[in-house]
């Protein structure tokens, strides 16, 4: 039990979630390493949501609301850290959720499918019985996707995604949005909208934004998307990393 007074309380709570998920057998072997990299970047931005991240979140939510078939891609790490928040967000924007594992095993897919069901989400895509297609005919696990989900999606939110997978999705012409604490990652660089923030802060904030933007005229959402420059926003994100005592 971590005392609430501990100066690193929030961070230790997330570590606990990751360790528990690892023991439950649904994380990739390298999941804790990926988490550690995220932690380091989060530390350097003061573990707070920065202004460029907020701006990117508004644009990402607008893009999702404007889409015909928006999909939220989830892996082991995203599930361990924010399963309930992801379900709430998907419901708020009417998006599908698809299990999309970089280090895919049937066992992990089975456990994650059950987790979403246990948390009240019945229509998870990417399960073992789902219809699978290969993006751009690349017959490789990295390119597999649910026929009714990522395969036919126009906009995909890919939090904490590996660069190879992001590249395949980007090359297929889809609108790619990411949440990634590393603004220098290949995924951040090749996405259309990159949110440099911790998934545990970003997703609940995006649900709030969705509830706000849903009441706005479609024209305003289109303007938000069209005026956004991801490269410029990533530069500003990088400037938020301050190394000082
Ligand atoms: O469950 P799987 O098999 O799909 O595997 C998931 C991981 C995350 C292991 C896999 O996708 C992977 O290896 O990813 P990478 O290449 O390590 O990229 C993950 C990115 O997410 C890195 O840039 C991290 O800095 C970032 N990251 C880690 N934790 C968080 C994060 N970004 C936002 N919030 C976090 N909590």
py3Dmol code that shows the C-alpha trace and the ligand (Angstrom):
import py3Dmol

protein = """\
ATOM      1  CA  UNK A   1       0.000   0.000   0.000  1.00  0.00           C
ATOM      2  CA  UNK A   2       1.522   3.311  -1.099  1.00  0.00           C
ATOM      3  CA  UNK A   3       0.844   6.175   1.357  1.00  0.00           C
ATOM      4  CA  UNK A   4      -0.915   9.118  -0.311  1.00  0.00           C
ATOM      5  CA  UNK A   5       1.627  11.451   1.238  1.00  0.00           C
ATOM      6  CA  UNK A   6       4.438   9.871  -0.789  1.00  0.00           C
ATOM      7  CA  UNK A   7       5.931  12.527  -3.122  1.00  0.00           C
ATOM      8  CA  UNK A   8       5.837  10.049  -6.030  1.00  0.00           C
ATOM      9  CA  UNK A   9       2.365   8.682  -5.158  1.00  0.00           C
ATOM     10  CA  UNK A  10       0.746   8.989  -8.623  1.00  0.00           C
ATOM     11  CA  UNK A  11       3.748   7.564 -10.398  1.00  0.00           C
ATOM     12  CA  UNK A  12       4.019   4.625  -7.967  1.00  0.00           C
ATOM     13  CA  UNK A  13       0.310   3.906  -8.398  1.00  0.00           C
ATOM     14  CA  UNK A  14       0.849   3.545 -12.155  1.00  0.00           C
ATOM     15  CA  UNK A  15       3.836   1.271 -11.553  1.00  0.00           C
ATOM     16  CA  UNK A  16       1.626  -0.882  -9.344  1.00  0.00           C
ATOM     17  CA  UNK A  17      -0.979  -1.145 -12.120  1.00  0.00           C
ATOM     18  CA  UNK A  18       1.683  -2.197 -14.595  1.00  0.00           C
ATOM     19  CA  UNK A  19       3.176  -4.809 -12.254  1.00  0.00           C
ATOM     20  CA  UNK A  20      -0.293  -6.226 -11.544  1.00  0.00           C
ATOM     21  CA  UNK A  21      -1.078  -6.382 -15.284  1.00  0.00           C
ATOM     22  CA  UNK A  22       2.244  -8.084 -15.921  1.00  0.00           C
ATOM     23  CA  UNK A  23       1.411 -10.739 -13.339  1.00  0.00           C
ATOM     24  CA  UNK A  24      -2.009 -11.212 -14.964  1.00  0.00           C
ATOM     25  CA  UNK A  25      -0.156 -12.153 -18.153  1.00  0.00           C
ATOM     26  CA  UNK A  26      -1.454  -9.640 -20.683  1.00  0.00           C
ATOM     27  CA  UNK A  27       1.513  -7.296 -21.053  1.00  0.00           C
ATOM     28  CA  UNK A  28       4.271  -7.605 -23.637  1.00  0.00           C
ATOM     29  CA  UNK A  29       7.666  -8.664 -22.243  1.00  0.00           C
ATOM     30  CA  UNK A  30       9.000  -5.188 -22.939  1.00  0.00           C
ATOM     31  CA  UNK A  31       5.946  -3.336 -21.587  1.00  0.00           C
ATOM     32  CA  UNK A  32       7.661  -2.231 -18.390  1.00  0.00           C
ATOM     33  CA  UNK A  33      10.616  -0.891 -20.355  1.00  0.00           C
ATOM     34  CA  UNK A  34       8.222   1.122 -22.546  1.00  0.00           C
ATOM     35  CA  UNK A  35       6.524   2.385 -19.387  1.00  0.00           C
ATOM     36  CA  UNK A  36       9.879   3.439 -17.936  1.00  0.00           C
ATOM     37  CA  UNK A  37      10.679   5.416 -21.068  1.00  0.00           C
ATOM     38  CA  UNK A  38       7.327   7.139 -20.777  1.00  0.00           C
ATOM     39  CA  UNK A  39       7.952   7.884 -17.097  1.00  0.00           C
ATOM     40  CA  UNK A  40      11.261   9.570 -17.922  1.00  0.00           C
ATOM     41  CA  UNK A  41       9.648  11.906 -20.447  1.00  0.00           C
ATOM     42  CA  UNK A  42       6.745  12.581 -18.096  1.00  0.00           C
ATOM     43  CA  UNK A  43       9.211  13.534 -15.352  1.00  0.00           C
ATOM     44  CA  UNK A  44      10.849  16.042 -17.703  1.00  0.00           C
ATOM     45  CA  UNK A  45       7.553  17.822 -18.448  1.00  0.00           C
ATOM     46  CA  UNK A  46       6.691  18.029 -14.755  1.00  0.00           C
ATOM     47  CA  UNK A  47       4.017  15.296 -15.008  1.00  0.00           C
ATOM     48  CA  UNK A  48       1.536  17.918 -16.190  1.00  0.00           C
ATOM     49  CA  UNK A  49      -0.447  18.368 -19.375  1.00  0.00           C
ATOM     50  CA  UNK A  50       1.282  21.040 -21.439  1.00  0.00           C
ATOM     51  CA  UNK A  51      -0.379  23.642 -23.658  1.00  0.00           C
ATOM     52  CA  UNK A  52       0.730  22.051 -26.978  1.00  0.00           C
ATOM     53  CA  UNK A  53      -0.666  18.721 -25.734  1.00  0.00           C
ATOM     54  CA  UNK A  54      -4.003  20.363 -24.961  1.00  0.00           C
ATOM     55  CA  UNK A  55      -4.093  21.956 -28.407  1.00  0.00           C
ATOM     56  CA  UNK A  56      -3.356  18.571 -30.033  1.00  0.00           C
ATOM     57  CA  UNK A  57      -6.106  16.971 -27.943  1.00  0.00           C
ATOM     58  CA  UNK A  58      -8.704  19.443 -29.236  1.00  0.00           C
ATOM     59  CA  UNK A  59      -7.632  18.696 -32.804  1.00  0.00           C
ATOM     60  CA  UNK A  60      -7.607  14.916 -32.251  1.00  0.00           C
ATOM     61  CA  UNK A  61     -11.084  14.936 -30.716  1.00  0.00           C
ATOM     62  CA  UNK A  62     -12.396  17.128 -33.545  1.00  0.00           C
ATOM     63  CA  UNK A  63     -10.905  14.718 -36.109  1.00  0.00           C
ATOM     64  CA  UNK A  64     -12.475  11.732 -34.347  1.00  0.00           C
ATOM     65  CA  UNK A  65     -15.880  13.439 -34.196  1.00  0.00           C
ATOM     66  CA  UNK A  66     -15.688  14.259 -37.917  1.00  0.00           C
ATOM     67  CA  UNK A  67     -14.828  10.666 -38.899  1.00  0.00           C
ATOM     68  CA  UNK A  68     -17.133   8.029 -40.334  1.00  0.00           C
ATOM     69  CA  UNK A  69     -15.418   5.060 -38.728  1.00  0.00           C
ATOM     70  CA  UNK A  70     -13.160   6.154 -35.846  1.00  0.00           C
ATOM     71  CA  UNK A  71     -11.289   3.453 -33.957  1.00  0.00           C
ATOM     72  CA  UNK A  72      -9.291   3.510 -30.732  1.00  0.00           C
ATOM     73  CA  UNK A  73      -6.498   0.970 -30.885  1.00  0.00           C
ATOM     74  CA  UNK A  74      -5.561  -0.571 -27.543  1.00  0.00           C
ATOM     75  CA  UNK A  75      -2.553  -2.600 -26.489  1.00  0.00           C
ATOM     76  CA  UNK A  76      -1.418  -4.115 -23.186  1.00  0.00           C
ATOM     77  CA  UNK A  77       0.018  -0.900 -21.712  1.00  0.00           C
ATOM     78  CA  UNK A  78      -2.978   1.280 -22.609  1.00  0.00           C
ATOM     79  CA  UNK A  79      -5.351  -1.294 -21.136  1.00  0.00           C
ATOM     80  CA  UNK A  80      -3.378  -1.639 -17.909  1.00  0.00           C
ATOM     81  CA  UNK A  81      -3.214   2.109 -17.363  1.00  0.00           C
ATOM     82  CA  UNK A  82      -6.578   3.400 -18.549  1.00  0.00           C
ATOM     83  CA  UNK A  83      -9.166   0.741 -19.447  1.00  0.00           C
ATOM     84  CA  UNK A  84     -12.190   2.468 -17.884  1.00  0.00           C
ATOM     85  CA  UNK A  85     -11.195   5.881 -19.190  1.00  0.00           C
ATOM     86  CA  UNK A  86     -10.773   4.461 -22.731  1.00  0.00           C
ATOM     87  CA  UNK A  87     -14.240   2.867 -22.620  1.00  0.00           C
ATOM     88  CA  UNK A  88     -15.777   6.132 -21.430  1.00  0.00           C
ATOM     89  CA  UNK A  89     -14.018   8.089 -24.174  1.00  0.00           C
ATOM     90  CA  UNK A  90     -15.042   5.601 -26.895  1.00  0.00           C
ATOM     91  CA  UNK A  91     -18.659   5.917 -25.793  1.00  0.00           C
ATOM     92  CA  UNK A  92     -18.434   9.726 -25.727  1.00  0.00           C
ATOM     93  CA  UNK A  93     -17.213   9.943 -29.342  1.00  0.00           C
ATOM     94  CA  UNK A  94     -18.993   6.870 -30.699  1.00  0.00           C
ATOM     95  CA  UNK A  95     -15.751   5.129 -31.642  1.00  0.00           C
ATOM     96  CA  UNK A  96     -14.948   1.437 -31.755  1.00  0.00           C
ATOM     97  CA  UNK A  97     -12.215  -0.110 -29.617  1.00  0.00           C
ATOM     98  CA  UNK A  98      -9.871  -2.644 -31.196  1.00  0.00           C
ATOM     99  CA  UNK A  99      -7.239  -4.810 -29.534  1.00  0.00           C
ATOM    100  CA  UNK A 100      -4.109  -4.297 -31.585  1.00  0.00           C
ATOM    101  CA  UNK A 101      -1.028  -5.926 -30.119  1.00  0.00           C
ATOM    102  CA  UNK A 102       2.463  -5.402 -31.385  1.00  0.00           C
ATOM    103  CA  UNK A 103       3.720  -8.562 -29.672  1.00  0.00           C
ATOM    104  CA  UNK A 104       0.589 -10.549 -30.422  1.00  0.00           C
ATOM    105  CA  UNK A 105      -0.218 -13.872 -28.748  1.00  0.00           C
ATOM    106  CA  UNK A 106      -3.642 -15.525 -28.608  1.00  0.00           C
ATOM    107  CA  UNK A 107      -3.328 -15.805 -24.841  1.00  0.00           C
ATOM    108  CA  UNK A 108      -2.847 -12.040 -24.436  1.00  0.00           C
ATOM    109  CA  UNK A 109      -5.735 -11.271 -26.817  1.00  0.00           C
ATOM    110  CA  UNK A 110      -7.969 -13.632 -24.822  1.00  0.00           C
ATOM    111  CA  UNK A 111      -7.149 -12.015 -21.456  1.00  0.00           C
ATOM    112  CA  UNK A 112      -7.570  -8.465 -22.804  1.00  0.00           C
ATOM    113  CA  UNK A 113     -10.892  -9.346 -24.496  1.00  0.00           C
ATOM    114  CA  UNK A 114     -12.217 -10.665 -21.186  1.00  0.00           C
ATOM    115  CA  UNK A 115     -10.968  -7.581 -19.338  1.00  0.00           C
ATOM    116  CA  UNK A 116     -12.963  -5.227 -21.581  1.00  0.00           C
ATOM    117  CA  UNK A 117     -16.033  -7.427 -21.183  1.00  0.00           C
ATOM    118  CA  UNK A 118     -15.584  -7.490 -17.398  1.00  0.00           C
ATOM    119  CA  UNK A 119     -15.356  -3.690 -17.458  1.00  0.00           C
ATOM    120  CA  UNK A 120     -18.713  -3.493 -19.251  1.00  0.00           C
ATOM    121  CA  UNK A 121     -17.580  -3.132 -22.882  1.00  0.00           C
ATOM    122  CA  UNK A 122     -19.164  -5.835 -25.021  1.00  0.00           C
ATOM    123  CA  UNK A 123     -18.223  -4.953 -28.621  1.00  0.00           C
ATOM    124  CA  UNK A 124     -14.454  -5.161 -28.528  1.00  0.00           C
ATOM    125  CA  UNK A 125     -12.840  -5.732 -31.945  1.00  0.00           C
ATOM    126  CA  UNK A 126      -9.622  -7.605 -32.647  1.00  0.00           C
ATOM    127  CA  UNK A 127     -10.655 -10.622 -30.583  1.00  0.00           C
ATOM    128  CA  UNK A 128      -9.799 -14.195 -31.584  1.00  0.00           C
ATOM    129  CA  UNK A 129     -13.083 -14.717 -33.477  1.00  0.00           C
ATOM    130  CA  UNK A 130     -12.931 -11.426 -35.367  1.00  0.00           C
ATOM    131  CA  UNK A 131     -12.570 -11.190 -39.176  1.00  0.00           C
ATOM    132  CA  UNK A 132      -8.992 -10.201 -39.890  1.00  0.00           C
ATOM    133  CA  UNK A 133      -7.623  -8.498 -43.004  1.00  0.00           C
ATOM    134  CA  UNK A 134      -4.090  -7.419 -43.892  1.00  0.00           C
ATOM    135  CA  UNK A 135      -3.427  -3.704 -44.486  1.00  0.00           C
ATOM    136  CA  UNK A 136      -1.970  -3.080 -47.968  1.00  0.00           C
ATOM    137  CA  UNK A 137      -1.809  -6.897 -48.361  1.00  0.00           C
ATOM    138  CA  UNK A 138       1.184  -7.121 -45.995  1.00  0.00           C
ATOM    139  CA  UNK A 139       0.719 -10.675 -44.709  1.00  0.00           C
ATOM    140  CA  UNK A 140       2.327 -10.073 -41.370  1.00  0.00           C
ATOM    141  CA  UNK A 141       0.980  -9.804 -37.824  1.00  0.00           C
ATOM    142  CA  UNK A 142       2.152  -6.169 -37.753  1.00  0.00           C
ATOM    143  CA  UNK A 143      -0.338  -5.397 -40.539  1.00  0.00           C
ATOM    144  CA  UNK A 144      -3.323  -7.412 -39.370  1.00  0.00           C
ATOM    145  CA  UNK A 145      -6.487  -5.516 -38.512  1.00  0.00           C
ATOM    146  CA  UNK A 146     -10.151  -6.117 -37.838  1.00  0.00           C
ATOM    147  CA  UNK A 147     -12.236  -5.906 -41.020  1.00  0.00           C
ATOM    148  CA  UNK A 148     -14.860  -3.714 -39.307  1.00  0.00           C
ATOM    149  CA  UNK A 149     -12.314  -1.778 -37.285  1.00  0.00           C
ATOM    150  CA  UNK A 150      -8.836  -0.538 -38.131  1.00  0.00           C
ATOM    151  CA  UNK A 151      -8.928  -2.084 -41.633  1.00  0.00           C
ATOM    152  CA  UNK A 152     -11.841   0.090 -42.737  1.00  0.00           C
ATOM    153  CA  UNK A 153     -11.314   2.976 -40.288  1.00  0.00           C
ATOM    154  CA  UNK A 154     -10.697   6.496 -41.550  1.00  0.00           C
ATOM    155  CA  UNK A 155      -9.260   7.805 -38.272  1.00  0.00           C
ATOM    156  CA  UNK A 156      -7.356   5.774 -35.685  1.00  0.00           C
ATOM    157  CA  UNK A 157      -6.126   6.799 -32.257  1.00  0.00           C
ATOM    158  CA  UNK A 158      -3.005   4.748 -31.531  1.00  0.00           C
ATOM    159  CA  UNK A 159      -1.755   5.492 -28.010  1.00  0.00           C
ATOM    160  CA  UNK A 160       1.702   4.173 -27.054  1.00  0.00           C
ATOM    161  CA  UNK A 161       2.275   2.627 -30.456  1.00  0.00           C
ATOM    162  CA  UNK A 162       5.439   1.107 -31.851  1.00  0.00           C
ATOM    163  CA  UNK A 163       6.930   2.959 -34.864  1.00  0.00           C
ATOM    164  CA  UNK A 164       6.724   0.004 -37.317  1.00  0.00           C
ATOM    165  CA  UNK A 165       3.044  -0.447 -36.744  1.00  0.00           C
ATOM    166  CA  UNK A 166       2.380   3.309 -36.928  1.00  0.00           C
ATOM    167  CA  UNK A 167       4.233   3.427 -40.249  1.00  0.00           C
ATOM    168  CA  UNK A 168       2.111   0.656 -41.781  1.00  0.00           C
ATOM    169  CA  UNK A 169      -1.077   2.421 -40.684  1.00  0.00           C
ATOM    170  CA  UNK A 170       0.139   5.797 -41.935  1.00  0.00           C
ATOM    171  CA  UNK A 171       1.113   4.377 -45.341  1.00  0.00           C
ATOM    172  CA  UNK A 172      -2.404   3.008 -45.737  1.00  0.00           C
ATOM    173  CA  UNK A 173      -3.615   6.620 -45.968  1.00  0.00           C
ATOM    174  CA  UNK A 174      -5.533   6.735 -42.703  1.00  0.00           C
ATOM    175  CA  UNK A 175      -5.665   9.709 -40.373  1.00  0.00           C
ATOM    176  CA  UNK A 176      -3.367   8.747 -37.485  1.00  0.00           C
ATOM    177  CA  UNK A 177      -3.553  10.279 -34.002  1.00  0.00           C
ATOM    178  CA  UNK A 178      -1.254   9.290 -31.187  1.00  0.00           C
ATOM    179  CA  UNK A 179      -0.719   9.807 -27.482  1.00  0.00           C
ATOM    180  CA  UNK A 180       2.997   9.387 -26.873  1.00  0.00           C
ATOM    181  CA  UNK A 181       5.111  11.013 -24.173  1.00  0.00           C
ATOM    182  CA  UNK A 182       8.140  10.918 -26.461  1.00  0.00           C
ATOM    183  CA  UNK A 183       7.879  13.765 -29.009  1.00  0.00           C
ATOM    184  CA  UNK A 184      10.929  12.357 -30.812  1.00  0.00           C
ATOM    185  CA  UNK A 185       9.496   8.886 -31.417  1.00  0.00           C
ATOM    186  CA  UNK A 186       8.878   7.692 -34.961  1.00  0.00           C
ATOM    187  CA  UNK A 187       5.202   7.321 -34.072  1.00  0.00           C
ATOM    188  CA  UNK A 188       4.967  10.958 -32.908  1.00  0.00           C
ATOM    189  CA  UNK A 189       6.790  12.180 -35.995  1.00  0.00           C
ATOM    190  CA  UNK A 190       4.723  10.315 -38.547  1.00  0.00           C
ATOM    191  CA  UNK A 191       1.294  10.843 -36.988  1.00  0.00           C
ATOM    192  CA  UNK A 192      -1.107  13.526 -38.170  1.00  0.00           C
ATOM    193  CA  UNK A 193      -1.775  14.610 -34.589  1.00  0.00           C
ATOM    194  CA  UNK A 194       0.659  13.788 -31.772  1.00  0.00           C
ATOM    195  CA  UNK A 195      -0.328  14.365 -28.166  1.00  0.00           C
ATOM    196  CA  UNK A 196       2.730  14.458 -25.915  1.00  0.00           C
ATOM    197  CA  UNK A 197       1.060  13.504 -22.659  1.00  0.00           C
ATOM    198  CA  UNK A 198       0.538  10.606 -20.304  1.00  0.00           C
ATOM    199  CA  UNK A 199      -2.386   8.471 -21.431  1.00  0.00           C
ATOM    200  CA  UNK A 200      -3.800   8.565 -17.890  1.00  0.00           C
ATOM    201  CA  UNK A 201      -4.192  12.350 -18.080  1.00  0.00           C
ATOM    202  CA  UNK A 202      -4.947  12.631 -21.795  1.00  0.00           C
ATOM    203  CA  UNK A 203      -7.906  10.281 -22.188  1.00  0.00           C
ATOM    204  CA  UNK A 204     -10.118  11.768 -19.406  1.00  0.00           C
ATOM    205  CA  UNK A 205      -9.319  15.267 -20.683  1.00  0.00           C
ATOM    206  CA  UNK A 206     -10.267  14.216 -24.212  1.00  0.00           C
ATOM    207  CA  UNK A 207     -13.631  12.959 -22.927  1.00  0.00           C
ATOM    208  CA  UNK A 208     -14.269  16.417 -21.452  1.00  0.00           C
ATOM    209  CA  UNK A 209     -13.250  18.022 -24.748  1.00  0.00           C
ATOM    210  CA  UNK A 210     -15.566  15.664 -26.653  1.00  0.00           C
ATOM    211  CA  UNK A 211     -18.532  16.660 -24.525  1.00  0.00           C
ATOM    212  CA  UNK A 212     -17.693  20.279 -25.255  1.00  0.00           C
ATOM    213  CA  UNK A 213     -17.000  19.948 -29.007  1.00  0.00           C
ATOM    214  CA  UNK A 214     -20.073  17.803 -29.647  1.00  0.00           C
ATOM    215  CA  UNK A 215     -22.225  20.862 -29.055  1.00  0.00           C
ATOM    216  CA  UNK A 216     -20.275  22.958 -31.593  1.00  0.00           C
ATOM    217  CA  UNK A 217     -20.961  23.563 -35.248  1.00  0.00           C
ATOM    218  CA  UNK A 218     -19.188  21.107 -37.586  1.00  0.00           C
ATOM    219  CA  UNK A 219     -17.464  24.080 -39.260  1.00  0.00           C
ATOM    220  CA  UNK A 220     -15.578  24.834 -36.049  1.00  0.00           C
ATOM    221  CA  UNK A 221     -14.286  21.257 -35.863  1.00  0.00           C
ATOM    222  CA  UNK A 222     -13.136  21.397 -39.492  1.00  0.00           C
ATOM    223  CA  UNK A 223     -11.311  24.681 -38.797  1.00  0.00           C
ATOM    224  CA  UNK A 224      -9.578  23.193 -35.758  1.00  0.00           C
ATOM    225  CA  UNK A 225      -8.276  20.284 -37.843  1.00  0.00           C
ATOM    226  CA  UNK A 226      -7.286  22.371 -40.882  1.00  0.00           C
ATOM    227  CA  UNK A 227      -5.378  24.997 -38.900  1.00  0.00           C
ATOM    228  CA  UNK A 228      -3.248  22.463 -37.049  1.00  0.00           C
ATOM    229  CA  UNK A 229       0.413  21.895 -37.916  1.00  0.00           C
ATOM    230  CA  UNK A 230       1.713  18.751 -36.216  1.00  0.00           C
ATOM    231  CA  UNK A 231       5.369  19.429 -36.946  1.00  0.00           C
ATOM    232  CA  UNK A 232       5.137  22.888 -35.408  1.00  0.00           C
ATOM    233  CA  UNK A 233       3.197  21.547 -32.419  1.00  0.00           C
ATOM    234  CA  UNK A 234       5.799  18.822 -31.849  1.00  0.00           C
ATOM    235  CA  UNK A 235       8.524  21.497 -31.828  1.00  0.00           C
ATOM    236  CA  UNK A 236       6.584  23.384 -29.168  1.00  0.00           C
ATOM    237  CA  UNK A 237       6.059  20.127 -27.265  1.00  0.00           C
ATOM    238  CA  UNK A 238       9.794  19.478 -27.259  1.00  0.00           C
ATOM    239  CA  UNK A 239      10.391  22.969 -25.855  1.00  0.00           C
ATOM    240  CA  UNK A 240       8.300  21.988 -22.832  1.00  0.00           C
ATOM    241  CA  UNK A 241      11.028  19.562 -21.779  1.00  0.00           C
ATOM    242  CA  UNK A 242      13.058  21.545 -19.320  1.00  0.00           C
ATOM    243  CA  UNK A 243      16.130  20.121 -17.730  1.00  0.00           C
ATOM    244  CA  UNK A 244      16.976  22.269 -14.705  1.00  0.00           C
ATOM    245  CA  UNK A 245      17.556  21.658 -11.021  1.00  0.00           C
TER     246      UNK A 245
END
"""
ligand_1 = """\
36
LIG
O 0.926 -4.635 -25.909
P 1.769 -4.600 -27.147
O 2.268 -5.982 -27.563
O 1.089 -3.934 -28.306
O 3.098 -3.761 -26.813
C 2.978 -2.463 -26.270
C 4.344 -1.725 -26.251
C 4.116 -0.361 -25.581
C 5.347 -2.555 -25.448
C 4.805 -1.577 -27.729
O 3.838 -0.876 -28.484
C 6.153 -0.876 -27.818
O 7.213 -1.478 -27.796
O 6.069 0.473 -27.890
P 7.351 1.461 -27.887
O 8.049 1.368 -29.196
O 8.145 1.267 -26.637
O 6.613 2.837 -27.839
C 5.799 3.214 -26.768
C 5.837 4.728 -26.631
O 4.889 5.085 -25.644
C 7.198 5.290 -26.173
O 7.531 6.402 -26.979
C 6.959 5.744 -24.728
O 7.686 6.904 -24.412
C 5.464 6.038 -24.746
N 4.808 5.860 -23.449
C 5.079 4.962 -22.478
N 4.237 5.087 -21.441
C 3.364 6.069 -21.777
C 3.727 6.567 -23.062
N 3.039 7.541 -23.662
C 1.960 8.049 -23.005
N 1.562 7.617 -21.777
C 2.236 6.644 -21.127
N 1.844 6.248 -19.925
"""
view = py3Dmol.view(width=600, height=400)
view.addModel(protein, "pdb")
view.setStyle({"model": 0}, {"cartoon": {"style": "trace"}})
view.addModel(ligand_1, "xyz")
view.setStyle({"model": 1}, {"stick": {}})
view.zoomTo()
view.show()
